[in-house]
Amino acid sequence: MGAVPGGLDTDIDLPMAVPLRHFVVGLGFLVAGTLVGVSAVANAVPGLASLAHVHLLLVGWVCVTIMGAMTQFVPVWSGTSLYSQRLATVQLALVAAGVSGFVVALTLDAVAWLAPFGALMLAGFWTFAYNILRTLAALDEYDVTERHFGYALGFFCLLSLFGLVLAVDFTAPVTPSLPVEHGNLRHAHATIAVFGAVLTTVYGALYQLGTMFTQTELHGVDQYLQSLEAVAHPLGVVLLAGGRLVDSVLVAQLGGLLVVAAAFAMSTVLGRRLYEMRVEWEPMHTRYAVVAVALAAWAVSTAPAWLGAPTTERHLFGASGSAHLLALGVIGLVLVGTLYHIVPFIIWVDRYSDRLGFEAVPMIDDLYDDRLAAIDGTLWVGGTVVIVGAELADLSPGILGAGGLIVTLSVAAFAANMLLVVHEHGPDPFDRVLLGSLSPRPEPGPDEDAPTSEV
């Protein structure tokens, strides 16, 4: 699996419309989740607002975006065809409906509906995992990115299974008959979601993106660090989640230290790629630089916390006050920075690549607004600093809310930038991108060409 080359083969059969639809739906969940989070600080959201906020962002935005990215780039990076574009359409419908219903049920305290909507999410994630695994099954051997994606798919299946059991437990308690407690199962579920499904995918992608966008190669100490991370992270996640599930401090400590060591390794590899980069510095590189620093800072603060009490609620996502450092400073920035290239890339290949050499066409980075990108990047980092600082220093909820408002403005700028790319350069009208064949549009007349983009 190699980085996408500078000279794209525009004849390759790439899935276009389906991944783009994932990203647009994910943007909607990002906006909704950010608004719910800010409103929850002001106690303006009823019901289980914090759970609704987490599921909108983690499942609705992060996981749906990951689903779209794997659907697009596993075939590209692996040099194969997606097993089924129909299944890719089904997976999005199931997960989107499941998250939407789940969040509504949480805010209305309609806990009886959590299990049915949780089952929809499980069906969607398992459909996604099956589709990508069948795609990867066509390969003879796997590189570090493909192995990470394979581990992540297993974590996706496990987290959705744990999530469904937790949802059922609200109305028909099943954990009393199991050898684990509800709280321990919830901690294991959260661990597998954040560190297993999401962070494993992020690490795998960074091996490709870090070299592609810096035009460098891993060498020397990078290869040793990669070997360390590739074993320590997935094994650490299993041990950390398992230790929390059975309430074994020793097992959780060992798993936590492995996860922290892997984070140090990944941060170092990414930092070295940026230091040795052979291209002009761009705002995207600034985002990745912040990611490298934030990941190292999270690991430094988390190591003593997990060594001391890795199974407690306050250390679920690392040291006290470091959850947003990981969520916004690492995961969020990687996704935002990557989407600034994935969304224009999909549209450019579909609309402009065939015209290259015959007429003047924009380049991929010309499709989005540089000024908006700079604004949303500055606001995102600034808001993250305020939120993390407020949590670490135990400042007033007003300061925490101010940080949330800054991040909300950043999300608005980012979403507007991406939606403008789709609206101004996309080959299809926006409703067609979002709804596909369900879009209420007139059929083309006898003198009109039918749309050529795949649905």
C-alpha positions in Angstrom: 0.0 0.0 0.0 1.6 3.2 -1.1 0.7 6.9 -0.7 -1.6 8.3 -3.4 0.9 9.4 -6.1 1.1 12.9 -7.5 0.0 11.7 -10.9 -3.4 10.3 -10.3 -4.7 7.5 -12.5 -8.1 9.0 -13.1 -9.4 5.8 -14.8 -9.3 3.9 -11.6 -12.8 2.8 -10.4 -13.1 4.8 -7.1 -16.3 5.0 -5.0 -17.1 8.7 -4.9 -20.7 9.5 -4.1 -21.1 7.1 -1.1 -18.0 8.3 0.9 -18.9 12.0 0.1 -22.4 11.3 1.6 -20.7 9.9 4.7 -18.7 13.1 5.2 -21.8 15.4 4.7 -23.8 13.4 7.2 -20.9 13.4 9.6 -20.7 17.2 9.3 -24.3 17.4 10.3 -23.7 15.3 13.4 -20.6 17.4 14.2 -22.6 20.6 14.2 -25.4 19.0 16.2 -23.0 17.5 18.8 -21.2 20.8 19.3 -24.4 22.7 19.8 -25.7 20.1 22.3 -22.4 20.2 24.2 -22.4 24.0 24.5 -26.1 24.0 25.4 -25.5 21.2 28.0 -23.1 23.5 29.9 -25.9 26.0 30.3 -28.3 23.1 31.3 -30.4 23.9 28.2 -30.7 20.2 27.1 -33.1 17.8 28.8 -32.5 14.2 29.6 -29.1 12.5 29.4 -27.4 15.5 27.6 -23.8 14.4 28.2 -24.4 11.0 26.7 -26.2 12.6 23.7 -23.3 15.0 23.2 -20.7 12.1 23.3 -22.7 9.9 20.9 -23.3 12.7 18.4 -19.6 13.5 18.2 -18.0 10.1 18.7 -20.4 7.9 16.7 -22.2 10.5 14.5 -19.2 12.5 13.4 -16.0 10.5 14.1 -17.1 7.0 13.4 -19.3 8.0 10.3 -16.3 9.9 9.0 -14.0 6.9 9.5 -16.5 4.7 7.7 -16.5 7.1 4.7 -12.7 7.4 4.7 -12.1 3.7 4.8 -14.7 3.2 2.0 -12.8 5.7 -0.1 -9.2 5.0 0.7 -8.8 1.3 1.5 -9.4 0.6 -2.2 -7.0 3.4 -3.2 -4.2 2.5 -0.9 -4.6 -1.2 -1.3 -5.0 -1.2 -5.1 -8.2 -3.1 -5.1 -11.9 -2.6 -5.5 -14.5 -2.0 -2.8 -16.3 -5.3 -2.2 -19.8 -3.7 -2.3 -20.9 -0.1 -2.7 -24.4 -1.2 -2.0 -23.4 -2.3 1.5 -21.6 1.0 2.0 -24.9 2.8 1.3 -26.7 0.5 3.8 -24.1 0.9 6.5 -24.5 4.7 6.5 -28.3 4.5 6.6 -28.3 2.1 9.5 -25.7 4.0 11.6 -27.2 7.4 10.9 -30.7 6.3 11.8 -29.4 4.5 14.9 -27.4 7.5 16.2 -30.3 9.9 15.5 -32.9 7.8 17.3 -30.5 7.0 20.1 -29.8 10.7 20.8 -33.5 11.6 20.7 -34.2 8.8 23.1 -31.5 10.0 25.5 -32.7 13.6 25.5 -36.4 12.5 26.0 -35.5 9.9 28.7 -37.2 7.4 26.4 -34.8 4.6 27.5 -37.1 1.8 26.1 -36.0 3.0 22.6 -32.3 2.8 23.3 -32.0 -0.9 22.5 -33.8 -0.8 19.1 -31.7 2.1 18.0 -28.6 0.5 19.4 -29.3 -2.6 17.4 -29.4 -0.4 14.2 -26.0 1.0 15.0 -24.7 -2.5 15.6 -26.1 -3.7 12.3 -24.5 -0.7 10.5 -21.1 -1.2 12.1 -21.0 -4.9 11.4 -22.1 -4.3 7.8 -19.2 -1.8 7.5 -16.7 -4.2 9.0 -17.8 -7.0 6.7 -17.6 -4.8 3.6 -14.0 -3.6 4.4 -12.8 -7.0 5.6 -14.0 -8.6 2.3 -12.2 -5.8 0.5 -9.0 -6.5 2.4 -9.4 -10.2 1.9 -8.4 -9.8 -1.8 -4.8 -8.8 -0.7 -1.9 -11.3 -0.4 -0.2 -9.4 2.4 -0.9 -6.5 4.7 1.1 -3.4 5.5 1.0 -1.4 8.8 -2.0 0.7 7.8 -4.0 -2.3 6.6 -3.2 -4.2 9.8 -4.4 -1.2 11.9 -7.6 -1.0 9.9 -8.2 -4.7 10.5 -7.7 -4.3 14.3 -10.0 -1.2 14.2 -12.8 -3.2 12.4 -12.7 -5.8 15.2 -12.9 -3.0 17.8 -15.9 -1.5 15.9 -17.8 -4.8 16.2 -16.9 -5.3 19.8 -17.8 -1.8 20.9 -21.2 -1.9 19.2 -21.9 -5.3 20.9 -21.1 -3.9 24.3 -23.1 -0.8 23.5 -26.2 -2.8 22.7 -25.9 -4.8 26.0 -25.6 -1.5 27.9 -28.7 -0.2 26.0 -30.7 -3.3 26.8 -29.6 -3.0 30.4 -31.5 0.2 30.9 -34.9 -1.5 30.6 -34.2 -5.2 31.0 -31.1 -5.6 33.2 -28.8 -8.3 32.0 -25.6 -7.5 33.7 -26.7 -9.0 37.0 -26.6 -12.3 35.3 -23.2 -11.6 33.8 -19.8 -11.8 35.6 -19.3 -8.1 35.1 -20.9 -5.0 36.5 -22.8 -2.3 34.4 -20.2 0.3 35.2 -17.3 -1.9 34.3 -18.9 -2.8 31.0 -19.5 0.9 30.3 -15.8 1.7 30.9 -14.7 -1.2 28.6 -17.1 0.0 26.0 -15.8 3.6 26.1 -12.2 2.3 26.1 -12.7 0.2 23.0 -14.6 3.0 21.2 -12.0 5.8 21.7 -8.7 3.9 21.9 -9.7 0.8 19.9 -11.9 1.8 17.0 -11.0 5.5 16.7 -7.4 5.9 17.7 -6.3 2.7 16.0 -7.8 4.0 12.8 -6.1 7.4 13.3 -2.7 5.8 13.8 -3.0 3.6 10.8 -4.0 6.6 8.6 -1.2 8.8 9.9 1.4 6.3 8.6 0.0 7.1 5.1 -0.9 10.7 5.6 2.3 11.7 7.4 4.5 10.5 4.6 2.2 11.6 1.8 1.7 15.2 2.9 5.4 15.7 3.8 6.8 13.7 0.9 9.1 11.7 3.3 9.7 8.1 4.1 10.0 6.3 7.4 13.6 5.4 8.2 16.0 4.7 11.0 14.3 5.1 14.4 10.9 5.6 12.7 10.8 1.9 11.8 11.6 0.8 15.3 8.9 3.1 16.7 6.4 1.9 14.2 7.1 -1.7 15.1 6.6 -0.8 18.8 3.4 1.1 18.3 1.9 -1.6 15.9 2.1 -4.2 18.7 1.8 -2.1 21.9 -1.3 -0.1 20.9 -3.8 -2.9 19.9 -2.5 -5.2 22.7 -2.6 -2.3 25.2 -6.2 -1.5 24.2 -7.3 -5.1 24.8 -5.6 -5.3 28.2 -6.8 -1.8 29.3 -10.4 -2.6 28.3 -10.2 -6.1 29.7 -8.8 -4.9 33.0 -11.5 -2.4 33.3 -14.1 -5.0 32.4 -13.1 -7.4 35.2 -11.9 -4.6 37.5 -8.3 -5.8 37.5 -6.0 -2.9 38.3 -2.8 -4.8 37.4 -4.1 -5.8 33.9 -5.4 -2.3 33.2 -2.1 -0.8 34.4 -0.1 -2.9 31.9 -2.6 -2.1 29.1 -2.5 1.6 29.9 1.3 1.8 29.9 1.3 0.1 26.5 -1.2 2.6 25.1 0.8 5.5 26.5 4.1 4.1 25.0 2.4 3.7 21.6 1.2 7.3 21.8 4.7 8.5 22.5 6.0 6.4 19.5 3.3 7.8 17.2 3.9 11.4 18.3 7.6 11.0 17.6 7.1 9.5 14.2 4.7 12.2 13.2 7.0 14.9 14.6 10.0 13.5 12.6 7.9 13.5 9.4 7.1 17.2 9.9 10.8 18.0 10.7 12.0 16.3 7.6 9.2 17.4 5.2 10.2 18.3 1.7 7.3 20.5 0.7 6.2 24.0 1.5 4.6 24.4 4.9 0.8 24.6 4.8 -2.0 25.1 7.4 -2.6 21.3 7.3 1.0 20.8 8.5 0.3 23.1 11.4 -2.7 21.0 12.4 -0.5 17.9 12.4 2.2 19.6 14.4 -0.4 20.5 17.0 -1.5 16.8 16.9 2.0 15.6 17.6 2.4 18.0 20.6 -1.1 17.3 22.0 -0.6 13.5 21.7 2.8 13.7 23.6 1.2 16.0 26.2 -1.7 13.6 26.7 0.7 10.7 27.1 2.9 12.6 29.6 -0.1 13.5 31.8 -1.8 10.1 31.5 1.1 7.8 32.3 1.1 8.5 36.1 -2.7 8.6 36.2 -3.1 5.2 34.6 -0.2 3.8 36.6 -2.0 4.9 39.8 -5.7 4.3 39.2 -6.5 3.1 35.6 -9.9 1.8 36.4 -11.5 4.9 37.9 -14.1 7.0 36.2 -12.0 10.2 36.4 -9.2 8.5 34.4 -11.4 6.9 31.8 -9.8 8.8 28.9 -6.5 9.7 30.6 -5.5 12.0 33.4 -8.2 14.2 34.9 -8.9 17.1 32.5 -7.1 15.5 29.5 -10.1 14.1 27.7 -10.6 17.1 25.5 -6.9 17.3 24.8 -7.2 13.9 23.2 -10.6 14.4 21.7 -10.0 17.9 20.2 -6.3 18.2 20.1 -5.6 14.8 18.5 -8.6 13.0 17.1 -10.6 16.1 16.0 -7.6 17.9 14.4 -6.6 14.8 12.5 -10.1 14.4 11.1 -10.5 18.1 10.3 -7.1 18.3 8.6 -7.7 15.1 6.6 -11.2 16.1 5.5 -9.7 19.3 4.0 -8.0 17.0 1.5 -10.4 14.1 1.2 -13.5 16.0 0.3 -11.8 18.2 -2.3 -9.9 15.1 -3.6 -13.1 13.1 -4.2 -14.8 16.0 -6.0 -11.7 16.9 -8.0 -11.2 13.4 -9.3 -14.9 13.1 -10.2 -15.3 16.5 -11.9 -11.9 17.9 -12.9 -9.4 15.1 -13.4 -10.5 14.1 -16.9 -10.0 17.8 -18.0 -6.4 18.0 -16.8 -4.2 18.9 -19.7 -7.1 20.0 -21.9 -8.2 23.1 -20.1 -7.4 25.2 -17.0 -8.7 23.4 -13.9 -8.3 24.2 -10.2 -6.0 22.0 -8.1 -7.3 20.1 -5.2 -6.3 22.7 -2.5 -7.9 25.4 -4.6 -11.4 24.1 -4.0 -11.8 25.3 -0.4 -11.4 28.8 1.0 -7.9 29.3 2.6 -9.1 32.1 4.8 -11.9 30.1 6.3 -9.5 27.2 6.8 -7.1 29.5 8.7 -10.0 30.9 10.8 -11.4 27.5 11.8 -7.9 26.2 12.6 -7.1 29.1 14.8 -10.5 28.9 16.6 -10.2 25.2 17.0 -6.8 25.3 18.7 -7.7 28.3 20.7 -10.9 26.8 21.9 -9.1 23.6 22.8 -6.6 25.5 24.9 -9.3 27.3 26.8 -11.3 24.1 27.5 -8.3 22.0 28.5 -6.9 24.9 30.6 -10.3 25.4 32.3 -10.5 21.7 33.1 -7.0 21.3 34.4 -7.2 24.5 36.6 -10.8 23.7 37.6 -12.0 27.1 36.5 -15.6 28.4 36.4 -18.1 26.7 34.1 -18.4 30.1 32.3 -14.8 29.8 31.0 -15.4 26.2 30.0 -18.5 27.4 28.1 -16.5 30.2 26.4 -14.1 27.6 25.2 -17.0 25.5 23.9 -18.4 28.5 22.1 -15.0 29.2 20.4 -14.9 25.5 19.2 -18.5 25.9 18.0 -17.5 28.9 15.8 -14.6 26.8 14.5 -17.0 24.0 13.6 -19.3 26.4 11.9 -16.5 27.8 9.7 -15.2 24.3 8.9 -18.6 23.0 8.0 -19.4 26.0 5.9 -16.1 25.6 4.0 -16.7 21.9 3.3 -20.3 22.4 2.3 -19.3 25.2 -0.1 -16.9 22.9 -1.8 -19.7 20.4 -2.3 -22.1 23.0 -3.5 -19.8 25.0 -5.8 -17.7 22.1 -7.2 -19.7 18.9 -6.7 -20.9 17.2 -9.9 -24.4 16.8 -8.4 -26.8 19.1 -6.6 -26.5 19.0 -2.8 -29.8 17.0 -2.3 -28.5 14.4 -4.8 -25.2 14.1 -2.8 -27.1 13.7 0.5 -30.0 11.5 -0.6 -28.7 9.8 -3.7 -31.4 8.0 -5.7 -33.9 9.1 -3.1 -33.5 12.7 -4.1 -36.8 14.2 -5.4 -35.5 15.4 -8.7 -37.0 15.3 -12.2 -35.8 12.7 -14.6 -33.5 14.0 -17.4 -35.2 14.8 -20.6 -34.4 13.2 -23.9 -31.8 15.8 -24.8 -30.2 15.9 -21.3 -27.4 13.6 -20.2 -28.1 11.4 -17.2 -25.8 12.1 -14.2 -22.7 10.1 -14.5 -21.6 10.1 -10.8 -22.2 6.9 -9.0 -24.9 6.6 -6.4 
